[in-house]
């Protein structure tokens, strides 16, 4: 069955196959001159479907109070992660803000480890200490998960600088929300990245709203990619509801970075089908607006292409969906059966100045 052709491979194998079979003519301006392999489309479908099903389950569990604290879902934005991963290579680094469950899943992090982290269990990828907003996986080159708005932007530039300094040939892709571009750290990082020609791809995931406030109300500049012009940085807007467009834009940016030409700013124009967080009543937008964007669901676009090009059958895709559902259910079982961290873990894996006098009231 088609479900077994690609889904059993490791993330390393998947990326290797896509690197050799994806015919990406990134210098071409015409999309119809770009051809993608069956393996790439199957990766996109399964990867985005896992993100979607995992997030839907996380939303249910939050409502059941199995997951506590904050919870920001990625539903609708899956192409932003899947299309970038297919365009990059193993060894490249990833960093993002607090809407961070999907990226590690796409990179190959075990759903069990991510779900256990949402539960705050010791088997979570951050040992249950980070929760929803602080997912990390060093093995898969995912460096968080950052709760402070814009904090990851200079960190992403720093990671890219380390790759350049060590002459690895790798780069860092740094995601942020549209609200983060009003932070001073954004402008400082872009300026420094251009001065040092750091191999970093800055990505604005512009889903239209900084929490509940639209871009039109918070920024005098509505075409956010043009903010890079102040630093003579290459930039472009991207239809990020389309995974092919995401792949193409990231491939172009990666080519420049690896050639020593420095950073790129990409404005991924995307949309979240759910609220900013699970506590968001979404009064700032209409149901009609949400439904309009759902007509451009990135997963359904890929499904339609796969079927139209006869890359797989309905039965093949149904088998993949069954597999993904089983993975998600297994992750819940794993999280439920895992232990909470011991009290002693609270002071482990943190930095404290030796002999520093802790003052408590």
Protein Blocks (a to p, Z undefined) as FASTA:
>chain_A
ZZlmmmmpcfklmmmmmmmmmccdfkbcbfklpccdfklmmmmmmmmmmmmmmmmmmmmm
mmnomagcjdddfehjlmmmmmmmmmmcehiacdddfblmlmmmmnopafklmmmmmnop
akbmnlopnommlcccfknopggjifbghklmmmmmmmmmmmmmnonopacdddddfklm
mpfklmmmmmmmmmnopacddddddehiahjacfklmpfblblmlmmmmnopacddddfk
bmklmmmmmmmmmmmmmnonapaddddddddfbdfblmlgolmbcfklmmmmmmmgfklm
mmmmmmmnopacfklmmmmmmmmmmmmmmmmmmmmmpccddfklmmgoiacdehiacddZ
Z
